[in-house]
Amino acid sequence: MLAMSACSQPGSKAGNIGNDASVARGGKLASVWCGGCHQVPDPSLLNKSMWRDKVLPYMGLRLGFHSPVADSFIVDDNIADASIYPTHKLIGDEDWNDIIRYYVLGAPDTMLPQPMHELPRENPALFEPIFVNITHERPAVCFVKVDTLQKPHQLVFADAFKRIFRLDNDYKVLDYLQVPGPVVDMNWTGTHKIYTNIGSIDPLTQKLGSVGRFRVNKEGQPVFNILFDSLSRPVQVFACDLNADNETDYIICEFGVGKGTLSWMENKKAGKYQKHILIDQPGAVKAIVADVNKDGLPDIYALMAQGDESIWLLTNEGNGRFDAQKILQFPPLYGSVSFELIDFNKDGYLDILYACGDNADVTPVLKSYHGIYIFTNDKTNHFMQSYFYPMHGCYKAMAADFNGDGNIDIAAISFFADYAKRPEGFVYLSDQGNNRFEPYSIAETTEGRWLCMDIGDINGDQKPDIVLGNMAAPLYGDENMNRWIQSASLLVLKNIMK
């Protein structure tokens, strides 16, 4: 399967590199030394100072070039090992200096602006905003889910203080549980709930994460069972019988720091599991199971970040074997965060809704290529970009038919928005057909910093609502911190469309 590259960045325009022979040589060396690990980024993706002072010192570590500036990027002692950051130089000083010249001389002086696009306008007839606040601590929501399996429906959310809350559809607390760590993902399997404990919200390399399940016994008490521990910042787990032996296996996305994997745990019965690594690299963000080739076996789509940013299709060949191929690849500065499979054009084939905007890295600047993308399936599982909406720091995009017109709309949040200039912490894109979307905003969404989001019919009126989780974290956009801290943990956008 041919991997379709997402290499045409919106607004991309290379700087004036000129005819300097060392610069041209640096470009060829970048193709070799950078392209061996990820898609080679174009110099225009960052300005000169970002390349010179941030990215190149950091990337130099990967080639063995240590310095006080470079070593400051090492997040803790455990990551400073030769398998990630070599102790000796892999290339000569002249070669490395040519790579530096290629990027610094080819980069623009300032970050390129977003391409021209229609800005969101407010429309109070779309959603009724309802703030939900039930804790005394600062809002620190790291997971939210609309539970439509319960009747009536419920809201479930988790926070960085290691708690899981259940709310009824009037947003009153039913109960809460103390759990081993910050929960960032949950799945429902019969009477059990499967949770993913990331271990640490901060990017630590220690394997503190775990996957467990719990149920509530007849006395109303939670009963916990740890399935897997010593995981490297897991962010998602998915239960599925992957090898057709009628036993429940698990797909685990270990995002990690420097090291991580996409793997599956084969159920060997009697509580024993065997780990099989599907993709041996960090940055596993999300996996979606679908029978792509209609052979009755579950295949896996997977989104990877941290360097080699890409979407993979792992075709199930039976007996626990998978053929893994990249179907989309992105530059390492994109900050891939989420994707969904949606048939936007109603041709019977699943397209890809992709969002990028993670700015919690060495280049915390507004990027013109962050935002919401649609990649259309050509009916042979090759994908080509057909839509892009710029959104600084976009952190998640989800799709649903909110107004019942048969078209698939998009709701998106940003965790690294341009807070100073425009209210883009939340954007609603109304599908007008033929890849045309009208953007809207909701005034109340400026009252939180949204890390997570879910869509579901909360009140049982057969219309999808939206719930946003507020993580009032002091990263960037700190001028809004007081407002976010004093705001609610959740914002429900109740669907009031006719």
N, C-alpha and C positions, 0 to 999 in steps of 0.2 A: 504494500500500500504506500503510495507516494505521500510524504508529509508535506502539507501545504504550509508554507511559512508566512507568518504575519509580520513581514519585514517592512511593509510600507507604512511607516509611522505617520499619523496625521500631523501635518505641519512640518514634517521633517525636511531639513534643508542643510546640506553639509556646508561647513565653513570654507573659507578660502585657504585651502591647503597649499596651493602653489605647486611648483615643480621641483621642490627640494627633494633630492634623491634619498636622503635619510628618512624623510617623511613617508615617501612612497614605500621605502623598505620597511618602515614601521607598520604600515598598513598590512603588508604581507605577513610580517611577523605576528601581528595581532590575530590574523586569520588562523595562524598555526597554533599559537599559545593560548589565545582566548577561545577560539573556535573549537578547541579540543574538549572544552567543558560545557560550553553554552553557545547560544547564538551570538555572533560577534556584534556588539552594539555600535551603531553609527556615532561619530563624534558629536553630531548635532543634538543628541538626546540630553546632553547636559552642557552647562556653560563652562568656560575655561577654569574658573576657580574650583568648581565641583570636581572636575577631572583631576586637576593638579593637587588639590589639598585633601581630597576625600577618597575618590574611587581608585586612583592609581596607587597611592600608598597602600590601600587595603588589598588591591589585587597583587601588588608587589609581594605581599606576604605569601601569596600562593606560589610565587616563583622563588621564594627564599630571600627576598630583599627586606631585611628587618631595619627598623629605625624607630626612634621614640614615637613619632607620629603614627607609623604603621602599627606598632605594638599596642598602641592605645585602643585599637579596635578589637583586641582579643578580650572576649567577654568574661572569661574566668580561666583559672589555671588549667582546667582539664582539657580545654580546647587547644592549648599550645603544645600540640604534638606534631611529629614529623609527617604523619599521614595527611594532615590538613595544611600545615604551614611548614615547609621544609626548613631544615636548619642550615642548608647550603644552597647557593644560588643555582638555579636550573638553567639559566641563560647568562650570557656575558653582559657586562655593564653597557657596552655599546648597543647591543640589541635592545636592552630594556630602555635606554635613553631614546632610541628611535621610536619605540612604541609610545613613550611619553610625548614625544614631539608630534606624532601622528594625531593623538587625541587633543592635546592642548592647542596646537595650531589649527586644527580642523574644527574646533568647537566655536560656537558663537560667544560673544562677550556676555550676553545675558540669556536667560532661559527663553526659549521660543514661546510665543503666546498660543493659547488654544486656537484651533481653527474656528472660523466664523460659524456660529450656531444660534439657534433660537433659544433665548433665555427663558427659564420657567416663569410663569405668571400665576398669581394666586387664584384659586377657585374654591370658595367655601362650600360649593354644592357637591363636592366630591366625597369628603370625609368629615365626620365630626370628631375633633380631637378630645380625648379623655385621658387626663393624667392619673396615674396610679402610683401612689406612694405608700409603702407599708413598712419601711425600715427607718431606723434612726441614724444609721451610718450614711456616709456619702454614697450616692448611687454607684454601684460597681457591678453591673449586670454583664455576665459573660455568656449567657445562653438564654434563649426564650423559645417557647414552643406552644402552639395552639393544639391542645389535645382534643381531637374530634372523636376519639374512640369512646370517651366518657359521655354519658347522657345525664344531664345536660353537659355541654362542652366545658372545658376547663382551660386555664392558662397555667403553664409551668415555666418557672424561670430559676436560674441559678446565678449566684454572685461570687465575687472573688473572696468573700469571707467564708467560703466552703459550706454554703447552704443551698438547698433546693426548696423552693416554695411552690405550693399548689393553691390556685385561686379559682373560685367559682366564676360563672359568667357574669356576675355582678361585681367582680374584682375584689371579693372579700377572701381573706386568707382561710383556707381549709386546714392546712397544716404545713409544717416545714421540717426538713431533715438536715442534720449535720452530717457532712460527708467528708471523705479523706482529703479532698483537695478541690480546687476550682473546677467545676464541671462545665465543659464547653460543647458537649454533644450528648443527646439521649435518644434511645430507640425503645419502642414498645414491642415486646414479644410475649404474647399471651398474658399471663398474670405477672410477669417480670418486667422490670424496666432496666435497660442496659445503659450505663452511664460511662462517659469518658472523662477521666480526671487528668488534666494537662500537667499536673504536678506543680507548675509555677507559671504564673502569667508572665513574669520576667523571663527573658531568654537565657536560661541556665542550661548547661550541658549535662548536669547530673540527671540520671534516669529516675525521675521522681514520679513519672506518670503511671497510671493504671487504668484498667477497664474492669468494671464490676457490674453486678446486677443486684437488685433488691426487690422484695415484695413486702406487702403488709400482711401480717398474720391475723388470725382470728381475734387476737387481743388488740389489734390496731397498731402493733409495734412493727417497725421496719426490720427485716431480716436481710443482712448483707452477705454477699459472696463475691470475693475477688476472683476474677477470671484470669487476668494477666497483670503482672506488675513489672517494675524495672523498665518502663517504656520511656522513650526519648520524646517528650512533649507530644503525646498523642492528641489529635484534634478531632478524629472521627472514628467510629467503629460501626460496622454494618454486618448484621447476621444474615447468612445465606448458605444454602447447601451447594457448594461449588463443585463437588466431585460426584454428585448424584448417588451418595451412599445413604441418603435419608438421615443424615446427622447434621446438626447445625454447626457450620464453620463460621469464622469471623474474618472480615477484611479490616485491617487496621492501618490508618494513616498516621505515621509518626513524623511530625513536622521536623522535630529535632532542632539542633543548632550546629551547623557544620556537618553533622552526621544524622541520618534518619533513613527511614525506609517506607515503602508501601509493601505490605506483606499480607498473607492470609494464614490463619491458624486452622490447621486441619484437625477436626474432631476425631481423636483416636479412641473415644469412649472411656468410660470410667473416670471422667474428669481430666483426661490427659489430652494435650494438643501438641501438634508438631508445626513449627513455624516454617513457612516457605516465603522467601523474599521474591517479590515480583519486580520491584524497581529498587535498586540498591543506591539510593541517593537521598539527600535531605529534601525537605520541602513538600512532602505529601500533604495536600490540603483537603481534597475531597475525592470520594469514589462514588460512582453511580453504576448500579448493576442493571443491565438490559440485555435481552437476547437479540443481538444485532443481526446475526445471519439466520435467525429463525430455525436453529437446529435443536432447540430445546435445552441448550446449555447456557447458563448465565455468563455473559461477557462483562467486562469491566471497563468503564471510562474512568480516567484518573487525571486530576489536575496536580501538577508539580510546580513548586516555586523554589526560592533560594538558589539562584544561579541559573540552572538549566530549566527555565520556566517553559512549561509545555503541557499539552493535553495528550494523553496516551489512550490508545484502544488496545486492550488486552483480550484477545480472542481465545475463548475456552476451547481447547482441542481435546478435552476429555481426560479422565484419569489424573486430574490435578495439574495438567500442563496448559500453559498459556503462551500464545504468540504475541509479544509486546511490540507495538510500533507507535512512534510519534505521529499524530495527525495534525497537530498545530504546534508551533514553537514561537516564543516571544523573546525579546531582548531581556536581559537580567534586571533591567531597571524598571520593568513594568509593574512589579509588585502584584503578581496574580493572587486573587483572593477567593473567587467563587466561579462556579459555572453550573448551568442547568441544561437539560436536553428538552427542547420544545419544538414542535412542528409549527413554526411561525407562518409559513406560506401554504399550509394545508395540502401538501403534496404527498402525505403519507410517510415522510422521512423526517427523522429527528434532526433539527438544527441545534446549534450551540449558542446559548446566551452566556457571555463571558464578561467578568468584571475584573478590573485591575486598579490598584491604588494604594497598596500597602506602602506607607512611607516611614515605617519604623526601621529605617536602615541608616546607612552612612550618608545618604543624600536627602535630607528632609526639606526638599524644596517643591514648589508647585510644578507639576509636570503636565505638559499639554496633551500627552498621550494617555493619561489616566482617564478611565471612564467605562462606558458600557458598549460592548461590541456584540454584534450578531454575525455568526459564521453560518452560511447556508450550505446545507448538504446537497451535493450534486446527484444524489440517489445511488452513489457507489461508496458512500462514507469518505469522500474527499470534501473538504470544507474551504469556502472562500469568503472573505469578509464582505458583508453586504450592508452593514450599518455601523455607525460609530456616533455616540453622543459623549462629548467631553464632560468629565466630572472630576474635579480635583479630589484626590484621595478616596476614590470610590472603594467601598469595603464589602458591598454585597449587592447583587441584583437578583430579583425573583420575578417570575412571570405568572400572570393569571388573567382571566377575563373578568375584570372588575365591574364593568357596566352591562354585561350580558348581551353585547352586540355580536359575539362570535369571534372577535379579534382578541389577540393576546396582548395585554398591556404589561408594563414593566414598572416595578417599584424598586428604588435603589437608595442606599444610604452611603454617607461618606463619614469616615472617622478622621480624615485629614483634610477637611474642606478648606476652601478659601474663606475663612470666617470673616475676614476684614472687609471683603468686597461684595459678597453675594450669599444669600441663604440657600446653600446647596448641600446642607447636611442631609436633606431628603429631597428626592425628585421622583415625580410620578410621570411616566410616559404613556400617553393614551394612543393606542394603535389606530391609525387612520387607514391602514391598508397600504400595500405596495411599499413597505419599508419606510413609511412616513409616520412619525410620532409627534404628538403635541406635548410639550413639557409643562408641568405644573408644580407648584410648591405649596406647602402648607405653613402658614406663619408660625404656628406653635412649635414646629419642628426645630426652630432655632434654640429652644430651651433645653437641649440635651446634646450630649455627644454620643452618637449612636454606633455601638460596636456590633450589635446583633439585631436580627429582624426575622419575623416569621409571618406567614400569611395563612389564614384559616377563618372559617365561619365561627366566630366566638359566640354570638348570641342566637344562633340557630335560625336566622332569617334567610338562609340559602344564598347569602352574598358574602364573598371573601373580604374579611377585614385584615388590617395590618397591625402588628404590634412591634414597637421599637424598644430596645434595651439600652439604657443610659449607662455608659462607663465614663464617669467624670474623672479621667486620668490626666495628670499634669504632664503631657508630652509636648504637643505644639498647639498653638492657639490658646495659650494660657490666659490671655486677656479675658476669656469667657469663663474661666474656671469657677469663679464665685457663683455665677448664674447657674452653671451646670450642677454644682454641688448642692445648691439649694433647690434644685428641681426634683422631679419625681424619678423613681426607678424605671418606670415604664410609661410609654405613650401609646395608647390604643387609638388607631385611626378607624373609627367605625364607618363602614361603608353606607352612605346615605344616597347613593345614586339611584335615580328613578329607572 
